[in-house]
């Protein structure tokens, strides 16, 4: 693992996640994307990690972020690809290509929703997938990623 004080994880959020807090609050809750990013940053800091949080509504830009994570030697990726999870072979291929430990996160339980949401291409490129925990799934993802890469909690 990279030196803990310089180790970075990328937290990538896909389409429509910029609308958190106002988009379908009965499904996604009232937390905003800024709340997700704060939660990730605070949790990462507990392990001496830095969370580099990004959001894009464009598939190609998300792929560019994944490539950048590789080029900058990021130690992990947490991705909520939103609707692209169910459609994007290109995101799957980018995650596989960079060989960075990845956790997929979904705020809602995708398996309790429409059948087209039950399949995820990005999950197949991740070592773990979390869904249905609300934004707390991101905290769980950082904890799981830290354990996977051997980062220990700071006391």
Secondary structure, DSSP 4 states (H G I P E B T S, - for coil): ---TTT-EEEEEE-TTGGGTTTS-HHHH-S--HHHHHHHHHHHHHTTT-EEEEEE-S-HHHHHHHHHHHHHTT-SEEEEE-GGGGGT-HHHHHHHHHHT--EEEEESS-GGGS-GGGS--TTGGGSSEEEESSTTHHHHHHHHHHHHHHTPPPP-
